[in-house]
Amino acid sequence: MSGPGAGHGIRCMLMRGGTSKGAYFLASDLPPDASERDDLLLRIMGSPDPRQIDGVGGAHPLTSKVAVVSPSQTPGMDIDYLFLQVVVDQPIVTDRQNCGNILAGIGPFAVERGLVPAGEQQTRVRIRMVNTDGIVTATFPTPGGRPRYDGDTAIDGVPGTAAAVVLDFEDSDSGASVLPTGSITDVFDGITVTCVDNGMPVVVVAASSFGKTGYESIAELESDAELNDRVQALRLEAGKAMGLGDVSGTTVPKISLVAPPAAGGTICTRTFIPVRVHESIGVLGAVSVATAIMLPGAVGGDLAATPEGSRLSVEHPSGALQVEVELDSTTTPPAVLRSGVVRTARKLFDGTVFPRLP
């Protein structure tokens, strides 16, 4: 074997993006063939192995993520961002979902690699999210022409503070509804849900439908075998109805259990991603939940506190995530005009990673 991965190091940057952590690569540093690329990434991350002991993965879905970045060929876009989820204990690399947390590091990474010129004080990068063809503008500080990672912005689920990265999502003009089944609510196995996709396919279901409060700890939820069986059965049925086909081997849709807010927010969530329970909530998952509860008649709307304008506080096991969603209520169903969040990112190391040999 020759080329990347044949005993050769590969340029890699490890970054924390939001409440996730991942390996960031230039597309030009990876094999162009998807199967060869995925094989290489499995060996870099250390999968399949529950500990990922022979790779740089963190032995958890939130820390076994990859970003592939390249200059965009789409007019008006600066960067193309492909997100890949590397399954920890199976030889699977999937592009079936996006990741808004890893997205927080894409702009700074693009500046670090010289793909985008930095502004004197701040930089705006227009990013095409390849997985969904969505569009986002990332704005972040670049004093002196380099990304600044230190700052005073705190996000729940991450210790300390860092510089803010503002993410403004736009409609991709694809014409796709945020309701992939075409209905505000659906019933699967006697459980009423709302299936929504505003950047992440999510099935919103009242925690009480599973006999839960929605305030359980992650450990309590993950140790409940009966609950997990019911959640996964619901996910399989909803995935088909959402046009995703057989989702047994994929990471979408997510199942988000919702309950009335417990700490002064708008809604409380516990999210299966899809088997483990999220330590917090994904950025785009939070955007989709927030979108759902703003739709008249959707699951969770009757449980939510009235938001202040377009800003919603989505509670999760380690705090809350602030989301802004603006809807056009003149259409049926309402159309999304804008979504936005504030995240942080930090460069952890930049250097060379050495994959295990095949």
N, C-alpha and C positions, 0 to 999 in steps of 0.2 A: 504494500500500500504506500502511496505517496501523497503529498499534499497535506492540508491541515489535519493535525491529529496523529500523524504517523511519527510519534515521538517528538514532535515539534511543539513549542509553545505558541500560544495564540493570544493576541492582545485583548485584554478584557478589563473592564472597570466594574467593580462591585459597588453598588449604591443602595442606600435605603431610600425608597420612594414611598412617601406617606407611611402607612403601617405595614409595608411589605419590604422585602429585600430581594435583589436580583442581580444577575450578571448581565452587563450591557456590552453589546458587540456592534461593530460596524458590519453591515451585510457583506462588504468586500473582504472581510477577514474570515468569513465562513464559506463552506462549500455552497455553490449555487444550487445543487440538487437537494431538494427538501429531505429526501430519505438519508442522504449522506450527512446533511446538516444535523438532523435529529439524532442520528446515531452518535455523532460527535458530542452533541449537547448532553446526551445521557451519560457519556463517559466523563465529561467535564463536571457535571453536577453530582455524579456518584450514584445514579439510579441504574437499575432498581435495587434499592437497599433501604430498609427503614431508617438506618442511621446516616445514609449517604456518606459513609466514613471515608470512601476513597475519592471524594470529590468536594466541590465547594458549596454544595447545597446544604441547607440548614435543617434537613430532616422534618420539614413541615411544609404544607402547601403554600404558606405565605412567604416562605424563604427559599422556594425552589422555582424561581421565575426567571425568565430570560427576555430581554429586549433586543431586537434587531433593528438597527437604525441605518437609514440611507438617505441621500439627497432625493427629494421628491421630483418626479417627472410631471406631476399634476400642476397645471397653471394656478398660480396664487398660493401654492403650498411650498414650505421650505423643506420639510422633513417627512419621510415615511417611517412610521413606527409599527413594527410587527411584534405582537406579544405572543410568547410561547410559554405555556404552563408545562413544566416538567414534572410528571408524576413521581412521587418519592419512591414508592415500593413496587412500581410496575414499569416496564420498558415502554412508556407512552410519553410522547410529546404532542400536545394538542394546541391548535390555533382557533378552537371553537369559541373562545371568549376573548374579551378585552381586559385590561387591567388599568384602572384609573389611578391606582397608587403608584405603580411603576412608571406610569405616564408622567408623574411629577418630576422625575429625573431626566426625562428625554431632552428638554430644552437645554439645561446645563451640560448634559453629555454632548449634545450637538455642538455647542460652543467649544467645549474642551477638545473635541476632535477636529475643530476647524471647519465644520460643515456650514456654520452660520456665523457671520461676523457679530461681535458683541458691541452693544451700545456703550456709551461712556458711563452711564449710571444704571440703566436697565435695558433689558433685551426682551423683545416680543418674538416668539417663534410660532409660525403657523404649522400645525402638525396634522397630517392625515393618518388616522388610525386604520391601518390596513385591514385588521380583522373585521371591522364593521363598516369601513368606508366613512366613518364619522370624522368631523373636523373639530379641532380645538386650538385655541390660542393660549400659549403659556407665556406668562410675564413674570420675570424674576430679576433680582438685582445683579448687575455686573460692573461694580465700580472698578475703574482702571482697566476695563476690558476683559475681566475674568469673572466667572460665576462666584458669588459669595454664598457660602453655605452656613455661616454663623448668623444668628439673628435672634429676635425676641418673640417669634411666633411659636406658640405651643399647640400641638394637636394631641388629642386624647389617644392613648395607646403607644405613645413614643416618649421616652424620658427626655427631659431637657427641652431646649428651644433651638430653633434654626431659622434661616431666612425663608420668607413666604414665597410660595410659587402659586400664582393665581391662574386657575384653569377655567376658561370660558368655552363651553361647548356650543356648537352650532348645529343646526339642522343640515344633514348631508344632502338634502334635496332629493333623497331617494324615493320620497313619496310613501314610504312604509309607515304604517300606523304604529303607535306605541302599544297598541293592543294586538298582539300577534294572533290571537284566536278570533279577533273581530268582535269580542263581547266584553262588556265591563266585568261580568262575573261568569265563572264556569263552575260546574259541580263535578268533582271526581271522587268516586267512591264515597258519596254522601257528604263530602266536604266542599264548602263554597270557597272559591279562591278568586283572585284577580291575577291574570297573567299579563305582565307588562314588560316592555323592553325600551328603555330610554338610555341605551348604551350598554345595558347588561340584561339578558333574559332572567327575569325573577318571577317566582310564584309567591304572591303575598297571601298569607293565610293567618287568620286569627289564632293565637296560641291556644285559646280556649277550645278551638275545634279539635285539638289533640289532648284536651284535658289538662293543659298546662297554664301557668300564670303568665308566662312570657318574661319572668324575672329570674328564672333558674340560672344557676351557674353553668359554665361550659362543661365542667366535669359531670354535673347532674344530667345534662342533656345527652352527652356522649355515652354515658353509662346505661342509658335507658334503651335496652335492646328492642323492646316493642315499639317505642317511639321511632327509633331509627328505621325499623322495617316499614312502618307506615309512611314515614317521610320519603323514603326511597321509592316506595310503590307509587306514591303521589307524583313524585318527580318524573318517573318513567311515563306515566299516563299524560301528565301535563306537557312533557317534552314533545310527544307525538302531536298533541293538539296545537302546540305552538309552531309546528312545522319544522321541528328540529330532528325528527326521526327517532331512531333508537338511541337514547342518551345514556345507556348503561355504561358506556366506556368513555363518556365525556364529562366535563366539569360544569356544564350548564344544562338546564337552568339551575339557579340557586333557589333554595326554599327559605323564605324569610318569615319567621313567626313574629307577629306584631301584637302589641298590647298597649293600653293607655300609658302615657309617659310616667316615669317614676321619679324623675329628677328635674322637673321643670321644662322638659323639652317638648317636642311636638308628637313624637311616637317612639315607642320602645321596640327594639328588634333583637332577635336571635337568629342568626343566619347559618344554614348548612351549606358547605362549599365544595362538594355536595355532601360528603360523608362527615368530615370533621366540622366542628362548629367554629365559626370565625371568632378570633380574639377580639375583633371590633366589627367592622363592616367595610366591604369594598367601596371605593369612591363611586363607581358607576352603579353598584348595587344600591347604595344609599340614594343616588339620584333617581333610580327606578322606583324604589319604595316611596320616596317623596312624591314622585309623579303620580303613583297609584292613588295615594290617599287624598290627592287633590282632585281626582276624577269623581264627579257625582255618582254615588251608588256603588263605588268600588269598596272592596274589603279594606278595612282599616280606617276608612273615613269617619266612621262613627266612634272610633276609639281615640282618634287623634285630638289634640288640643288645637285650637284655632291659631294658625301661624300668623306671625307679624309680617304682613305683606307677602313678599315672595320668598322670604327666608324661613327655612324649617330646620329644626334641630333634631336629628335622627339619633336617638339614644342607642347604645350598644354595650356589650359587656365591660368595656374599659373606658366608657365616657360617652361622648356624643360627637357627631360630625355635622357641621353646619353646611347646609345645601341651599342653593337658590334655584327655584324653578318658576318660570313664567309661562302661563298657558294662554292660548287664544280661545276664549270661551264662546266665540261666535261660531265655531265649527262643532260638528258632532262626529266622533268624540272630540273634545278639545285638543288642539294641536300645541305642541311644545314650541315656544318662541325662543327660549334661552334657558340654559342650565349652567351653573357655576359652583365651584368650590375653591377653598384655600387649603393647600397642602404644603408640606415642606419636603426637602430632599437633602441628602448629604452623601458626598463621595467618601467611600470607606477605604478603597485602595484602587490604584491604577497600575497595571503591570502586565505580567504574562501568566497565563494559566496553562497548566500541563495536564491534558486529559490522560486517563489511563489508556493503555494500548488495547486494541480490540482482541 
